[in-house]
Amino acid sequence: MTDTTELFCLRPDVVVEPVVAGWYATTQLVSPLAHAMNTAFRHLPIMQSYIQSPQMHAAAVQDPDLLGGPFIDHPAERASDVVDLLESTRGAQQDHLKLADAVRTAWETLQNRAAGGSMADIYAAMPDDLRGFLELVYTPGGTPDLRVFEALLYRSAHYTPHLQGALIHRISGDERPFSMSTPRFPSPDKFALNRPFSDKAYDVLGRLRREPMSRADIASALKLNDADAAAFDAFLTPASPRAPVEAATQSRWRYFGHACVLVESAGGRSVLVDPVIAYESGDAPERYTIDDLPDFIDVVLITHNHPDHVLIETLLALRWKIGTILVARSGGSMVDPSLKSALTAIGFADVREVDYLEAVQVGDVSIQALPFLGEHADLDISCKAAWLVDAGMRMVFAADSNNLDPVLYDRLATSIGRLDALFLGMECEGAPMSWLYGAMLPFAVDRADDQERRLDGSNATRARALIESLDVDQVYIYAMGLEPWLKFITGMAPEDDSTPMQQSEELLAQCRQVGMQAQRLYGRATSEDAVETVEFDL
């Protein structure tokens, strides 16, 4: 007998938006200490400011010059929701707020008492909420510092997965409120999934984008009651035959936007770098989506722990078909949360930390971690790596690396050999240090220092020096925040006359002058159809 049960998939415009305590989820809100610091010193001040003047925030989010600033993108009519969130934060997150205050107290104690002598007696003076989670150290130059036993924090009451969940809703277009400053609220058209990120429900949702199920099986797999199942029906569409993703017959790469590139080998292996993937919105530019990925991803590579390179929303949608994630090793500083710990905590089974110049072999693909300078405002952060991927084509994905010292690449050149392609970001006018790290710092930063220590990538001069150090055939400029689906993460809307765009144009011209193939990537691109240059209007 033929089974006539109707099968359904998720609609392609459905977003499963991860949230932590009402805020868009990043790895900083998974890490217990970073979560506490951001709650106390980012979220509370933003909410307090909004409650004092919703009209000011409403005006600010309309000002292009203030894009990405600490302004809540909700109309004044939702002020009561912000008030409720503020009060619930003060109540439900008392332990986080105490932990954040304890960190500030620990820094003050260290600054006052650690003058170069032994710190053995200072441990007893540390706040109770932090004792046992810290090592007190001096840097080799004699500056007192705090090191975190982050693995212990994940095993303590400070890790609160019950605050994790998702809002499931449909979108039209690529516009979404800026992730770092606008809380997410349930509404009649948003389905609240109150499950920790480690829950298998997210794998079910990920599979539903490709593998159809019956309504009954969906309700059972997601543990929906009758009312929730009826509400969830708005996100389903009858399954239709889908063409299989074309398998690679030779080594190739496909650009999915920003810093996300899929590398495939002739032997059928796949490597996905910095997965941040768009939805099919119908808007320009044309883009690849999750439907364009292979059925299994052998390796995911993360270049660094910034939300436009490690996006929980995309990663959860792919978790069911990811083999291994490779990340750089965290050094344990306050501003350097471990990517391995965060990703393991939210349900990824195989996350490996790789040291610089360590090689990993996956079938016919060789992967090597390379040093990464810049983009982190001179902070003590080691959880970052460029990646050399040899899948028949030899490619380096340098992301936002800033060539602060060209001698590094002179030394690397003898180790890594000839490259078919270099992928390099040129966001050379990045945000000030406090934009991303302000809540994590022990003390307020001098404004002049904050403006000088920016989250910058290479400009044309530094990028050209990097290219000259390495033996490179092709150069691809990427990770510029150009695609519209990145704006809600980066707070950027680059213009043609912006400094990064002008600098990238200068580099393209320099490459053309010496006959080198160079292209600034946008929307989608492949190694099969790469051309010498590309022109577009933003």
C-alpha positions in Angstrom: 0.0 0.0 0.0 1.3 3.5 -0.9 1.8 5.8 2.1 -0.2 8.9 1.4 0.9 10.8 4.5 1.7 14.4 3.5 5.2 15.5 4.3 6.5 18.9 5.2 9.7 20.9 5.4 10.5 24.3 7.0 9.7 27.2 4.8 12.9 28.7 3.4 12.1 32.1 5.0 11.9 30.6 8.5 14.4 31.9 11.0 15.3 30.0 14.1 16.7 32.9 16.0 18.7 31.8 19.1 18.4 33.9 22.2 19.9 33.9 25.7 17.8 35.7 28.4 16.0 37.7 25.7 19.1 38.8 23.7 20.4 37.5 20.4 22.8 34.6 21.2 26.5 34.9 20.6 29.3 32.8 22.0 29.9 35.6 24.5 26.4 34.9 25.9 27.2 31.2 26.2 30.4 31.6 28.1 29.4 32.0 31.8 31.8 34.8 32.6 31.4 36.7 29.4 27.6 36.3 29.8 27.7 37.9 33.2 29.9 40.8 32.1 27.7 41.6 29.1 24.5 41.4 31.1 25.8 43.8 33.8 27.8 46.2 31.7 26.1 46.1 28.3 22.5 45.0 28.5 21.5 46.7 31.7 22.8 50.2 30.6 21.2 49.9 27.2 17.8 49.0 28.7 18.1 51.8 31.3 18.9 54.3 28.6 16.0 53.2 26.5 13.5 53.4 29.3 14.6 56.9 30.0 14.2 58.0 26.4 12.6 55.6 23.9 12.2 58.4 21.5 16.0 59.0 21.5 16.6 55.4 20.6 13.9 55.4 17.9 15.7 58.4 16.3 19.1 56.9 16.7 18.3 53.7 14.9 17.2 55.7 11.9 20.5 57.6 11.7 23.0 55.8 9.4 25.9 57.4 11.2 24.8 55.6 14.5 24.3 52.2 12.9 25.6 49.5 15.2 25.4 51.8 18.3 23.9 50.9 21.7 20.3 51.7 20.7 17.3 49.5 21.0 15.3 49.1 17.8 11.8 48.9 19.2 9.1 51.6 19.1 8.1 53.5 22.2 5.0 51.3 22.4 7.2 48.4 23.5 8.8 50.3 26.4 6.8 48.2 28.8 8.5 45.0 27.4 11.9 46.5 28.0 10.9 47.4 31.6 9.7 43.9 32.1 13.0 42.5 30.7 15.0 44.8 32.9 13.2 43.7 36.0 13.4 40.0 35.1 17.1 40.4 34.4 17.7 41.9 37.9 15.7 39.0 39.4 16.5 35.9 37.4 20.1 36.9 36.8 21.1 38.0 40.3 23.9 35.5 40.3 25.3 36.8 37.0 25.2 40.3 38.2 27.0 39.3 41.4 29.6 37.5 39.3 30.2 40.5 37.1 30.6 42.8 40.2 33.0 40.2 41.7 35.2 40.4 38.5 35.4 44.2 38.9 36.3 43.8 42.6 38.9 41.2 41.8 40.6 43.5 39.3 40.6 46.4 41.8 42.1 44.1 44.5 44.7 42.9 42.2 45.7 46.4 41.1 45.9 47.6 44.7 47.8 44.7 46.1 49.9 43.1 43.4 52.9 45.3 43.2 55.5 42.8 42.0 55.8 40.5 45.0 54.2 37.1 45.7 50.4 37.0 45.2 49.9 33.9 47.4 48.1 36.0 50.1 45.8 37.7 47.6 43.8 34.6 46.7 42.0 34.8 50.1 41.0 38.4 49.2 39.3 37.4 46.0 35.4 37.6 46.0 33.8 34.4 47.1 31.9 34.1 43.8 35.2 33.9 41.9 37.4 31.9 44.3 38.5 28.6 42.8 37.8 29.9 39.2 40.9 32.1 38.9 44.7 32.0 38.8 46.5 35.2 39.7 49.5 35.8 37.5 52.0 38.4 36.4 52.7 38.9 32.7 56.4 38.5 31.9 56.6 42.3 32.0 55.3 42.4 35.6 51.7 43.4 35.0 49.2 41.6 37.3 46.6 39.6 35.4 43.7 37.1 36.0 43.5 33.8 34.3 40.1 31.9 34.2 39.5 28.2 34.7 36.6 28.4 32.3 35.9 24.7 32.2 35.0 24.9 35.9 32.6 27.7 35.3 30.7 25.6 32.8 30.3 23.0 35.5 29.0 25.4 38.1 25.7 27.2 38.7 27.1 30.1 36.7 26.4 28.3 33.5 22.6 28.7 32.9 21.4 26.8 29.8 17.8 27.2 31.0 18.1 30.8 29.8 18.7 29.6 26.2 16.0 29.3 23.6 14.9 30.4 20.2 12.3 32.5 18.5 11.0 30.9 15.3 9.5 33.3 12.8 9.3 34.2 9.1 11.2 37.0 7.6 10.8 39.1 4.4 14.0 40.6 3.2 17.4 40.8 5.0 16.6 43.5 7.5 16.7 42.6 11.1 17.3 44.7 14.3 21.0 45.0 15.2 21.8 41.9 17.3 24.1 43.4 20.0 21.7 46.1 21.2 18.1 45.1 20.6 16.5 42.4 22.8 14.2 39.8 21.1 10.6 39.5 22.4 8.0 36.9 21.7 5.0 38.0 19.7 1.9 36.3 18.1 3.9 35.6 14.9 7.0 34.2 16.8 7.1 30.8 18.2 9.1 30.5 21.4 11.2 27.3 21.7 12.3 27.3 25.3 15.0 24.6 25.0 18.8 24.8 25.7 20.9 24.9 22.6 22.2 21.4 23.3 18.6 20.0 22.9 18.1 17.7 19.9 15.1 19.9 18.8 17.6 22.2 17.0 18.8 19.2 15.0 15.2 18.3 14.1 14.7 21.9 12.8 18.0 21.7 10.9 17.0 18.5 9.2 13.5 19.9 8.4 15.1 22.4 6.0 16.1 19.4 3.8 14.4 16.2 5.0 10.6 16.2 5.1 8.5 14.8 7.9 4.8 14.3 8.6 3.0 16.8 10.9 2.7 14.0 13.5 6.4 13.2 13.4 7.3 16.8 13.6 5.1 17.4 16.7 6.5 14.3 18.3 10.2 15.1 17.6 9.8 18.7 18.9 7.6 17.5 21.8 4.8 19.9 20.8 1.4 19.8 22.4 -1.7 20.2 20.2 -1.8 24.0 20.6 1.9 24.5 19.8 1.7 22.0 16.9 -1.2 24.1 15.4 0.9 27.3 15.8 4.0 25.7 14.4 2.1 24.8 11.2 2.6 28.4 10.0 6.3 27.6 9.5 5.8 24.5 7.3 5.4 24.0 3.6 4.4 20.8 1.7 7.6 19.0 0.7 8.4 19.1 -3.0 11.2 17.2 -4.8 14.5 18.9 -4.4 17.4 18.4 -6.7 20.4 16.9 -5.0 23.3 19.2 -4.4 25.8 18.8 -7.3 28.8 16.9 -6.0 32.3 18.2 -6.7 34.2 16.2 -9.3 37.4 18.2 -8.7 38.7 20.6 -6.1 36.5 23.7 -5.9 35.4 26.5 -3.6 32.1 28.3 -3.3 31.6 31.7 -1.6 28.5 32.0 0.6 29.0 35.6 1.6 31.2 37.6 4.0 33.8 35.1 5.3 31.9 31.9 4.6 33.5 29.7 2.0 32.8 26.0 1.2 35.8 24.0 0.0 35.3 20.6 -1.6 37.8 18.1 -2.7 37.8 15.6 -5.6 37.7 12.9 -3.0 34.3 14.1 -1.7 35.5 15.9 1.5 34.0 19.2 2.5 35.3 22.0 4.6 33.2 25.0 5.6 35.0 28.2 6.8 33.2 30.7 9.1 29.6 29.6 8.5 27.3 32.6 8.3 24.7 31.7 5.7 21.8 33.8 4.3 18.2 32.9 3.9 16.5 32.9 0.6 14.7 36.2 0.9 14.1 37.1 -2.7 16.2 40.2 -2.3 19.4 41.0 -4.2 22.1 39.9 -4.3 21.8 36.3 -5.4 23.1 34.0 -2.7 23.8 30.5 -1.7 21.7 29.1 1.2 21.8 26.1 3.4 20.2 24.1 0.6 23.4 24.5 -1.4 25.5 22.7 1.1 26.5 19.1 0.8 24.7 16.4 2.9 27.6 16.1 5.2 30.3 18.7 6.2 33.5 17.0 7.3 35.1 20.0 8.9 34.1 23.5 10.0 36.9 26.0 10.5 36.4 29.1 12.7 38.9 31.9 12.2 38.1 33.8 15.4 35.5 34.4 18.0 33.5 37.3 16.5 29.8 36.9 15.7 30.2 37.5 12.0 32.6 34.5 11.9 31.0 32.1 14.5 27.2 32.5 14.3 25.3 30.2 16.6 22.2 30.6 14.4 23.9 29.1 11.4 25.8 26.5 13.4 22.8 25.1 15.1 21.0 24.7 11.8 24.0 22.7 10.5 24.9 20.8 13.7 23.2 17.6 12.6 25.5 17.2 9.6 28.8 18.6 10.9 31.6 16.2 11.6 34.4 18.2 13.3 34.9 21.8 14.2 38.5 23.1 14.4 39.3 26.2 16.5 42.4 27.9 17.8 43.3 27.4 21.5 42.1 30.0 24.0 44.7 31.4 26.3 42.4 31.8 29.3 42.4 35.6 29.6 39.2 37.4 30.6 38.6 38.6 27.1 39.4 35.3 25.4 36.5 32.9 26.0 37.1 29.3 24.8 35.4 28.5 21.6 35.8 24.8 22.2 34.1 25.1 25.6 31.2 27.2 24.2 30.5 25.0 21.2 30.8 21.8 23.2 28.4 23.2 25.8 25.8 23.8 23.1 25.9 20.3 21.7 28.7 19.9 19.2 30.2 16.5 19.6 33.7 17.0 18.2 35.4 20.3 18.7 39.2 20.3 18.6 41.6 23.0 19.5 44.6 23.3 17.1 47.9 25.0 17.7 49.6 27.2 15.2 51.3 25.2 12.4 49.6 22.0 13.6 48.3 20.0 10.6 45.1 18.0 10.5 44.4 15.4 7.7 40.9 14.6 6.7 40.8 12.2 3.8 42.4 14.0 0.8 42.3 17.4 2.6 45.1 18.8 4.7 44.4 21.7 7.1 46.9 23.8 9.0 46.4 26.6 11.5 48.4 29.8 10.9 49.2 32.7 13.2 46.6 35.6 13.1 47.7 39.2 13.9 45.3 42.1 14.4 41.5 42.6 14.5 41.5 42.3 18.3 42.6 45.7 19.5 46.0 44.5 20.9 44.1 42.4 23.6 45.5 39.2 25.0 43.5 36.9 22.7 44.8 33.7 21.2 41.6 32.0 20.1 42.2 33.1 16.5 43.8 31.5 13.4 44.1 31.8 9.7 43.7 28.5 7.9 45.7 26.8 5.1 43.4 24.3 3.3 44.9 22.0 0.7 42.1 20.2 -1.1 43.9 19.9 -4.4 43.9 23.7 -4.5 46.0 25.4 -1.8 44.2 28.2 -0.2 44.7 30.4 2.9 41.7 32.0 4.6 43.1 34.9 6.6 39.8 36.5 7.4 40.4 39.9 9.2 44.1 39.3 9.8 46.0 42.6 9.9 49.6 42.5 8.5 51.1 44.4 11.4 54.4 42.7 10.9 55.2 41.6 7.4 58.2 39.6 8.7 55.7 37.0 10.1 54.6 36.2 6.5 58.1 36.2 5.3 58.8 33.4 7.8 55.6 31.6 7.0 56.3 31.6 3.3 59.1 29.1 3.7 56.8 26.8 5.7 53.6 26.9 3.7 54.9 27.1 0.1 53.0 28.2 -3.0 49.3 29.1 -2.7 46.7 29.0 -5.4 44.5 31.5 -3.6 44.6 33.9 -0.7 41.3 35.0 0.9 41.8 38.3 2.9 39.5 40.7 4.6 40.1 44.4 4.3 37.8 45.9 7.0 40.5 48.4 7.7 38.3 50.9 9.5 37.0 48.7 12.3 35.1 49.5 15.4 36.8 50.8 18.5 37.9 48.2 21.1 35.0 48.9 23.5 32.4 48.2 20.8 32.8 44.5 21.2 35.0 44.2 24.4 33.9 47.1 26.5 31.8 45.0 28.9 34.7 42.6 29.4 37.3 45.1 30.4 38.2 45.7 34.0 38.1 49.5 33.9 36.8 52.2 31.6 39.2 52.8 28.7 40.6 56.2 27.8 38.6 57.5 24.8 41.7 58.3 22.8 43.2 54.8 23.4 39.8 53.2 22.6 39.6 55.0 19.2 43.2 54.1 18.4 42.9 50.4 19.3 40.4 49.3 16.8 39.1 46.0 15.4 41.0 46.5 12.1 42.0 44.3 9.2 44.7 45.1 6.6 44.6 48.2 4.4 46.0 48.2 0.9 49.6 48.8 1.9 49.6 46.0 4.4 47.6 43.6 2.2 50.1 44.2 -0.7 53.0 43.5 1.6 51.3 40.2 2.7 50.8 39.2 -0.9 54.4 40.0 -1.7 55.6 37.8 1.2 53.7 34.8 0.0 53.8 33.0 -3.3 50.2 33.6 -4.4 48.4 33.1 -7.7 45.0 34.6 -6.9 43.7 37.1 -4.4 40.1 37.3 -3.2 39.0 40.1 -1.0 36.2 39.0 1.3 34.8 39.5 4.9 33.9 43.1 4.1 30.4 43.1 5.6 29.0 44.0 2.2 26.1 41.6 2.0 22.8 43.0 3.4 22.2 39.9 5.5 25.3 40.8 7.6 24.1 44.2 8.7 22.2 42.9 11.7 25.3 41.3 13.0 28.1 43.8 12.0 26.1 47.0 12.3 27.7 48.0 8.9 26.3 49.2 5.6 29.5 50.0 3.6 29.3 52.7 0.9 31.4 52.8 -2.3 33.3 55.8 -0.9 34.1 54.2 2.5 37.7 53.8 3.4 37.6 49.9 3.3 36.0 50.0 -0.2 38.6 52.5 -1.5 41.4 50.5 0.0 40.2 47.3 -1.6 39.9 49.1 -4.9 43.5 50.2 -4.6 44.6 46.7 -3.9 42.7 45.4 -6.9 44.3 48.0 -9.1 47.8 47.0 -7.8 47.1 43.3 -8.5 45.9 44.1 -12.0 49.1 46.1 -12.7 51.2 43.0 -12.1 48.9 40.6 -13.9 47.6 38.9 -10.8 44.0 37.6 -10.8 42.1 39.5 -8.0 38.5 39.8 -7.1 36.3 41.3 -4.4 33.7 38.8 -3.6 30.1 39.7 -3.1 26.9 37.7 -2.7 28.0 34.4 -4.2 30.9 33.2 -6.3 32.7 30.0 -7.2 36.1 28.9 -8.3 34.6 27.7 -11.6 33.4 31.2 -12.6 35.9 33.4 -10.9 36.9 36.3 -13.1 39.7 38.8 -13.0 37.8 41.6 -11.3 34.2 42.3 -10.3 32.3 45.6 -10.2 29.1 46.2 -8.4 27.0 48.9 -6.9 26.1 48.6 -3.2 
